[in-house]
Amino acid sequence: MRAILCSSFTGPGDLRLSEIDEPKPSGDEILIAVHAASVSFMDQLVVSGLYQMRPPTPFVPGTEASGVVVAVGDKVTGFAPGDRVACSAWTGGYAERMIAKESKTVRLPDGVAFEAAATVLHNYGTAYYALVERARAQRDETLFVTGAAGGVGLAAVDLGRHLGLRVVAGIGSDDKANLVRAYGGSEVINYRTENLRDGIKAITGGEGIDIGFDNVGGAIFEQMARSMKWGGRLMPIGFTSGEIPQLPMNLPLLKNYSILGVFVGAWAEKFSADAARMNATLMQLLAEGKIRPHIDRVLRLEEAGEAMRAVANRTAQGRIVLKIR
């Protein structure tokens, strides 16, 4: 079968389209004929050797995909060949067929397209886990999202709108403003050209933000830490700036706010039944049109390297999808 192979942690430029053996499911695993796979910032980090885990090489990148079940392991009870599904895995999505755990696979409701389904579990799963499970977001609270036009950021904006939050979208270039407004950003701050603390102060009448959802890290995170409301929740989601921030702990002490770590992949490993219920909820929201994944562009499997470079260079808005069949 055709697959994209990563043979060394040297980045997207060294990925190669290859012919490899088809994997075989065992136990609680499902073999899926992949129709579409999404390209995430995490995928780009993994092939560049910059993520906290390094799969043995060579490996097939790709953390999220959708397609049709081909075969199941002998312990699988919830799926059968022919089922339309979406799935997540640490690797394997950039191929004609991939293996996923039953607990990380969800059936697609009627009418949900493979391309859209391939963009939900990571983006909206991260946003849902952060806002609903960790922050316990309440209607009318103020949410500030950094990297708001990226895959996870835009999902947080969209889901925040659905939850009835007042969403402030943080972006790094003005050409992303219209998109984040269309997805629910009632106010927009360009933190590369505006003073972030002054912007938040003006928007919130000096009260600060209830929920901080930070994809960027570095100095942006520290400015958010100085802009929190009493009893707020500040969540580090990722560090696309490449800089892991250091925080003076008197800041959360003075305003009694919490810092909540968000690593949905680890949570899904430990609490697989809860994660499966979340995935089913997200797919139902998608089927009902209550969340609206944004697909920046659809490329061929052999264009995976180009897709990763676009993600790394911040030129992609929402998700890029690889159409495999």
N, C-alpha and C positions, 0 to 999 in steps of 0.2 A: 504494500500500500504506500501511497505518497505521504510524506510527513516532512515537516521542517525539523532539522537537527541542529542542536547546539553542541559542539564538540569541545569548546573551550570558553572560559568566561571573559571573552574579549569584545562583547557587545553585538549589536544587531548586524553589523557589517560582515560578520563571519558566519551567519546562519546560512544553511544550505538546504535546498529541497532535495530529498533523497527517497529511495525506496527501502522500506524496512519491513520486517515481519509483522503480521497482524497480532496484536496482543490477545490473550485468552483470559476470560473472567474466571475467578475462583471464589468460593465462599460467598461473601456478601457483596461481590462485585458485579457490575453490569458492563457489557460491551455495547458501545453506542456508535452507530454510523453517523458521523458528524456532518451536519449541514452548514452550521455557522459557528464561528468562534470569535470572541471579542478579544481585543488587544488592550491590556492594562499597563499602567505605570509599573506595577509589580512585575509583570512579565519582562519588561525592559530592564529592571533592576536585577532580576534573576540571571538573565543571560549576560549581564555585565559584571557579575560577581559582587554586586553591591547589596544584595538582600541578605537577611539574617540566616537563611538556609541555602545550601548549595547541593543540588541533586548530583548524584554520580553522573559523569559524562560518558558517552553522549546521551542526551535526553531530548525529548520533544517538549518545547515550551507550550504554554497555554493553560490558563487556570479556569477558564469558563467556556462552555460550549452548549450547543443544543443539537438535537438530532433525533434519530429513531433507534429504539432498542433492537439489537441484533440477537443477543444471547445473554443469559443470566447465570450466575453461580448457583450452586446447589442450596445455599442458605437464603437466597433472595425470595421474598414472598409478595412484595408489593408491585412488581413490574413483570412484564412479559414481552416477548418479541413483538414488534409492531407499535408499541407505545411511543408517543411523541413526548420527549422529555427535554429538560435543561439540567445541567450538572455543573459542579465545580470540583476541582482537583488541584493539587499542587503543580502538576505538570500534565502534558498529554494532549491538550486541546488543538494544537496546530497539526492535525493529521486527519486522514480519512476515517479512521476509527480510533476510539480512545476508551480507556477503562475509568469508571467512576464507582465510588462506594454507593450502596443503596441509600444510605443515610444522607448523601450529598446530591441526590437526584430527585427531581420533582417533575410530576406529570404536567404537561401543558394543557390548559383549558382550550376548548374549541375556538378557532379563530385567531389564536395568538401565533404570529409569524416567528419562524426560527431566528431571523435576524434580531428582532426585538428581544426574544427570550434569552438570547445569548448575552445580553447586556445587563441583566437584572440582578443575578444572585450576588455578585461581588459588589457592584455599585450600591444598589438599593439595600442589599443585605448589610453592608457596613453602615449606611445611613440609618436603617431601621434599628439595628442593634444599638447604635450610639444614641439616637434620639428617644427611642421607646424603652429599651431595656436598661440602658445606663443612665441617661439624663432624666428619664421619666418626664419628658416634656409635657407641659400643660398649655392648653389653648391660650392664645394672646401673649405668651412669653416671647421675648425678643431673642432670635437666633442669629448669630453672626457666623458666616461660612467663608473660609479662605479657599483659594483655588476653586472658586464657585463655578467656573465654566468647564472644569475638568470632569472626568467620569464620575468619581465619588462626590465631588463638590456639587455638581449639578443635580445629582440624585438627592443630596441633602436639601438643596433648595426646593426641589419638586416635592419631596416627602414632607418637608417643613410646611409648605403651602397646604398640602393635604391635611396635615395635623392641626391647621389653624394657627400656626405661629406667625409672628411678624418676622419676616426673613430679610436680613441685611446681607447682601452679597459682596464679598471682597474679591476683586479681580486685579490682575497685573497689567492689563492693557485695555484701552477704551473700546476696542473692536469687539469685546466680549460682553459689553453692557446690555445690548438689545436681547441677546440670548438669555442671560440670567433674569432679566426683567420678564421675559415671556414665560419663564418657568416658575415665577413666583417671588422674585426679589423685589420687595417694595421699595427698597433703597439700595444704592450701589456705591461702593467706595473703591476707588483705584488706589491701592496702597503703595504704588510706585510713584505716583504724582501728588498724592494728598497725604496730609498728616493723619495717620490712622486713629490715634487717640482723640484728636480734635474732631474727626469725622464721627466717631462713635458717640462722643460727648454731645455733639450737636443733634444727632439723630435721636438719642435717648433722653434728651433733656437733662443730661448730666448724671442719670441714674446708672448707666452702664448696661451691659448685656447679661441676660439670664443664662444663655447657653453659648459657649464658644466651641466651634467645630473647626479644628485647624488641620489642614492638609500640608502646610508649608513648613512650619518649624522656624528655627532661627530667630531673628529679631522680631518677626511678625508675631510669633507666639508670646514673646515677652511684652510686646505692646498690648496684646489682648489680655495678658495677665494683669496689666495695670488699668484695664477698662471693664472689669467685671462688676456686676451688681452684687449687693449683699446676698449671700446664700446661693450664688450662681454655680454653674458647673462648667468647667473648662476641660475640653477633651482633646488631647493630642491624637490625631488620626494617622498622620504620616509626616515625612520630612522631605518634601520634594525640593526644598532649597539645598539639601545636602548637609544641613547643619542641625544637629540635635541640640535644642536649647537647654540652657541652665537657668533655673528660676530661683530668685531669692524667696525663701519660704515665709518671710514676713508678709508677703503679698496676700496669699490665701488666708493667712492668720487674721489679718486686719479686717477683712470683709467676710470672714466665715464662709468662703466659697470652697468648693471641692474641685480637685483635679482627678478626672476619671480616665484611666487608660482604656483604649478601645482597640482590641485585636480580635476581630470577629472570627478569623480562622482558628485561633486557639480555642475560643469559646465553642465553636461548632464541633471541634474534636472532643471536647470534654462533655458537652451537653448536646449530643447529636439529635435527640428527640425534639428538644426545644428548637434547634436550628431547622429541623425538617418542617416543623409547624410554621416557623417564620417564612421559610421558602414558599410554602403553599399559600400563605397569606399574601405574599408579594405577587405571586402569579395570578391570584384572584384580583388583586388591585390592578394589575396590568390588563387583564381580560375586561375589566369594567371601565377601563380608561381613566382610572383615578391616579395612576402614575404614568408618565409619558417619557420613556427613555429616548434620549436624543442620539441619533446615529450620525456622526460627522461624515463618514463615507464608507462605502463597501468596496473592499479590494479582494483580489485573488489570493489563494494560499501562498503562491510564490512571491507575493509582495509583502510578506510578513515583516521583513527587515525595514522596508519603507514605512510601514505602519508604526513600528516601534520608534523609528527616528522622529516621526511626527509627534508621537506622545512625549518623547524625551525633550523635544524642542518647544513644547507647549503650543504647537500649531493646531492641535486637534481639540475640538470642543465636543464634550460628551464622549462617546466611544467610537472607535474604528472597529469595523467588523470584517472578518475574513469569511468570504462565501466559499465553501468547500465543495458543495454539490447542490 
